Amino acid sequence: MAPSPSGMLVVDKPSGPTSHDVVSRVRRALGTRTVGHAGTLDPMASGVLLVMIGECTKLSRYLTLERKSYEARVCLGVETDTLDAEGKETRRCELDAGWVEQLEGASRGALPDRLAHALQQERARTEQIPPAFSAIKQEGVRAYALARRGVEVAIPSRPVHVFELELIGASPSTHELDFRMLVSKGFYVRSFARDLGLGLGLPAHLTSLRRTSTGDWTLERAVPLDALKADARLIPTAEVARACMPSAKLTTQGARRAMWGQTLGDEDFLEAPAQSGPSVWFDENGALVAVGERIDGRPVVARGFVPGTV
C-alpha cells in the first residue's frame, strides 16, 4: 500500500469557490481525507491558500501566524452589509465633481491631501473591528450566522498591524482605488475598505481581493486549482515547519522521549528550543519529530509526528 501523502500545497484559489471547496477538490485529487487549510479566503477573493495534507495538517495553527500581502480594489460611494461586492447595498452617495477630479489626479499619480491623510491613518492603525459577516464566534455562534438572521453583531476590535500600504491605481469612471498591502494576521481587508471610507467621509466597499503571499509562500509557488492533479508535488512537511517557526535539535534520547510525549529537559537537546512560543524539533539526522513549546520553563511536546511520514 502506498504511503498516505503528507506535505503542503500552495493553491492559487480562483474567485468563486469557498476555501472549504478547495479542500474538497484537494481531497478528491490526492485520494485522502486528511486535508485542511490555513488562512481562510472569502469566496470573492483569489490567490494564495495554504492547503495541508496528512501529517502537515498538524502545522495548520502555526501557519496562521504569518504576514499576508494583498492587492485590493475599493469602490467609493457605496456601502454593503458584508463590506464587499457580494453584499446588499446599505448606503449610497453620489461623488461630486470635486471627488471625481481628485480620483483623476490619483490615477495620474498625484495623491490628493484628503486621500493621503486617510491612508496615513490606515498605515498607523493598531486596532480593527472585524466585519459582522465573519467567521468569528459570538457566544459559540459564527458572527455571519447571526448577521444573516438580522441579529445586530458587535464584535470587539482586535490588534492588527499594517506593515506596508500603497495606492497603486485609481479609476475615476468607476470610483475605484487599487491598493497593495502587507498586513498582520487577523487583518480584514473588507474592514479596511469600510474604515478608508469613514476616513474620507464616504461609504465604501471592497470589490476585488487577491492574496499574493502568506509569509514566504507566494503566488510563484502556487498551483492553479484547475491544474491540480493526483501527482501534485507537495512541499515537504519538514520544510514547511522550518519556514514558520524556530527550530531545535534533539539528542537521540531526547527524540525518543519526544516521540513518546514524555517530559523533556534542556539536556535532551543539542540545540535548545526557543524560550517562548512554539518551535519545531528535529532529531540528529534532520527528521521532524515534534512541535513543542516551554511551559513553566520546561520543553513540552505540543504535536508529535509519525516517524517516516514527513
Residue pairs with C-beta under 8 A, 6 or more apart in sequence:
3 309
4 32
4 34
4 54
4 309
5 30
5 32
5 53
5 54
5 234
6 53
6 54
6 55
6 56
6 234
6 237
6 309
6 310
7 52
7 53
7 54
7 56
7 234
7 235
7 236
7 237
7 240
8 50
8 51
8 52
8 53
8 56
8 59
8 234
8 235
8 237
8 240
9 26
9 50
9 51
9 53
9 223
9 228
9 232
9 234
9 235
10 48
10 49
10 50
10 51
10 217
10 218
10 221
10 222
10 223
10 235
11 22
11 26
11 48
11 49
11 50
11 51
11 222
11 223
11 224
11 225
11 228
12 46
12 47
12 48
12 49
12 219
12 222
12 223
12 224
12 225
13 19
13 22
13 41
13 45
13 46
13 47
13 48
13 49
13 225
14 46
14 224
14 225
14 226
15 43
15 44
15 45
15 46
16 43
17 25
17 43
17 225
18 43
19 37
19 40
19 41
19 49
22 37
22 49
22 51
22 225
23 35
23 36
23 37
23 51
25 225
25 228
26 35
26 51
26 53
26 228
27 33
27 35
29 228
29 229
29 230
29 232
30 53
30 230
30 232
31 230
32 53
32 54
34 53
34 54
34 57
35 51
35 52
35 53
35 57
36 51
36 52
36 57
36 60
37 49
37 50
37 51
37 52
37 60
38 50
38 52
38 60
38 61
38 63
38 64
38 214
39 49
39 50
39 63
39 64
39 66
39 68
39 185
39 211
39 214
40 135
41 47
41 49
41 211
42 84
42 86
42 190
42 209
43 86
44 84
44 85
44 86
44 206
44 208
44 209
45 209
45 210
45 211
46 209
46 210
46 211
47 70
47 209
47 210
47 211
47 212
47 219
47 222
48 68
48 211
48 212
48 213
48 214
48 217
48 218
48 219
48 222
49 211
50 63
50 214
50 217
52 59
52 60
52 63
52 240
53 234
54 237
54 309
55 237
55 305
55 306
55 309
55 310
56 234
56 237
56 240
56 310
58 291
58 303
58 305
59 237
59 240
59 241
59 244
59 291
59 303
62 241
62 244
62 245
62 278
62 291
63 214
63 215
63 240
63 244
64 185
65 185
65 244
65 245
66 185
66 214
66 215
66 216
66 217
66 244
67 163
67 182
67 183
67 184
67 185
67 213
67 214
67 215
68 182
68 183
68 184
68 185
68 187
68 211
68 213
68 214
68 215
69 164
69 180
69 181
69 182
69 183
69 211
69 212
69 213
70 179
70 180
70 181
70 183
70 189
70 209
70 210
70 211
70 212
71 168
71 178
71 179
71 180
71 208
71 209
71 210
71 212
72 178
72 179
72 180
72 181
72 189
72 192
72 193
72 206
72 208
72 209
72 210
73 176
73 177
73 178
73 179
73 206
73 207
73 208
73 209
74 176
74 177
74 179
74 192
74 193
74 196
74 197
74 204
74 205
74 206
74 207
75 85
75 174
75 175
75 176
75 204
75 205
75 206
75 207
76 95
76 99
76 103
76 175
76 176
76 177
76 197
76 200
76 202
76 203
76 204
77 92
77 93
77 94
77 95
77 175
77 202
77 203
77 204
78 89
78 91
78 92
78 203
78 204
78 205
79 89
79 90
79 91
79 92
79 194
79 197
79 203
79 204
79 205
80 86
80 87
80 88
80 89
80 90
80 205
81 87
81 88
81 90
81 132
81 133
81 147
82 88
82 131
82 133
82 190
83 131
83 133
83 190
83 191
83 193
83 194
83 205
83 206
84 190
84 193
84 205
84 206
84 207
84 209
85 205
85 206
85 207
85 208
87 133
87 205
90 203
91 203
92 203
93 202
93 203
95 103
95 175
95 202
99 175
99 202
100 172
100 175
102 112
102 114
102 115
103 170
103 171
103 172
103 175
103 177
104 170
104 172
105 111
105 112
106 112
106 115
106 167
106 170
106 177
107 169
107 170
107 171
107 172
111 119
111 167
114 200
115 167
115 177
115 200
117 199
118 196
118 199
118 200
119 165
119 167
119 196
121 199
122 162
122 165
122 192
122 195
122 196
122 199
123 162
123 165
124 162
125 160
125 162
125 195
126 159
126 160
126 161
127 157
127 158
127 159
127 160
128 157
128 158
128 160
128 186
128 187
128 188
128 191
128 192
128 195
129 155
129 156
129 157
129 158
129 191
130 136
130 143
130 155
130 158
130 186
130 188
130 191
131 143
131 155
131 188
131 190
131 191
131 194
132 143
132 144
132 146
132 147
132 153
132 155
133 143
133 144
133 147
133 148
134 142
134 143
134 144
134 155
134 188
135 142
135 143
135 144
136 142
136 143
136 155
137 143
138 146
138 153
138 155
143 153
143 155
146 153
147 153
158 186
159 184
159 186
160 183
160 184
160 186
160 187
161 183
161 184
161 187
162 181
162 182
162 183
162 184
162 187
163 182
163 183
163 184
164 180
164 181
164 182
165 179
165 180
165 181
165 182
166 179
166 180
166 181
167 177
167 178
167 179
168 178
168 179
168 180
169 177
169 178
170 176
170 177
170 178
171 177
171 178
176 207
177 196
181 189
181 192
183 189
189 206
189 209
190 205
190 206
192 206
193 204
193 205
193 206
194 204
194 205
196 204
197 203
197 204
197 205
212 218
212 219
213 219
215 243
215 244
216 243
217 243
221 235
223 232
236 310
237 288
237 305
237 310
238 282
238 286
238 287
238 288
238 310
241 247
241 280
241 288
241 291
242 280
245 274
245 277
245 278
245 279
245 280
245 291
246 273
246 274
246 277
246 279
246 280
247 271
247 279
247 280
247 281
247 282
248 269
248 271
248 272
248 273
248 274
248 279
248 280
248 281
248 282
248 299
249 269
249 270
249 271
249 281
249 282
249 283
249 284
250 258
250 268
250 269
250 270
250 281
250 282
250 283
250 284
250 289
251 267
251 268
251 269
251 270
251 284
252 283
252 284
253 268
254 264
254 267
254 268
254 269
255 281
255 283
255 284
255 289
257 263
257 264
257 268
258 264
258 268
258 281
258 289
258 290
258 292
258 301
258 304
259 289
259 290
259 304
259 307
261 301
261 304
263 298
263 300
264 292
264 298
264 299
264 300
264 301
265 298
265 299
266 272
266 299
268 299
269 281
269 299
270 284
273 279
273 281
273 292
273 293
273 294
273 299
274 293
274 294
275 294
276 293
276 294
277 293
278 291
278 292
278 293
278 302
279 291
279 292
279 293
280 288
280 290
280 291
281 288
281 289
281 290
281 291
281 292
282 288
282 289
283 289
287 307
287 310
288 305
288 310
289 304
289 305
290 301
290 302
290 303
290 304
290 305
291 301
291 302
291 303
292 299
292 300
292 301
292 302
293 299
293 300
293 302
294 300
